[in-house]
Amino acid sequence: MKKVLQFAVVGVVAFLSGTMIPSAHTEAQSQSKAQPPKYYLVDCMKVNPGKFDQYLEMEKQWKSFHQEYIKMGKKRSWGLYEVRYPYGTEARCDYITVNAFDNYADTDNPFPDFQQVFKKVFPNMKLEDFMQKTEDSRRLTHGEFLALVDHTD
């Protein structure tokens, strides 16, 4: 069962990474297309019972935080995905977050200057309260690091 779940998560990420790459409409666009991100940090989230609305609200706030790191050039993209399969009470993930990076070094510290960036994005919010609301809404059940070996468009 563990192998099936691991395969499912990797399969979802592989599919998602392929869908995050824009398709070319002309030969000129095709030649100038950017390469897909090379590194992915994938986190599996299990929402706490009765906390789905709170979890999705917290992820909306996290999105703003990730957007700042994208503007800083520290990551390429961030995405939140609902896991449809496998499903049921034994499913490890309800949602998956995917952080994409161009540089391996950025994966070692995906949130540099965390407190300063937090204050910039949320000037009127206390970090401790934000983190507590996040933890109250979900559990991070596991994470994976993926490195792109090859791809095609």
Helices and strands as residue ranges (DSSP letters): H 2-19, H 27-32, E 39-47, H 52-71, E 77-82, E 95-101, H 104-108, H 114-121, H 127-137, E 138-147
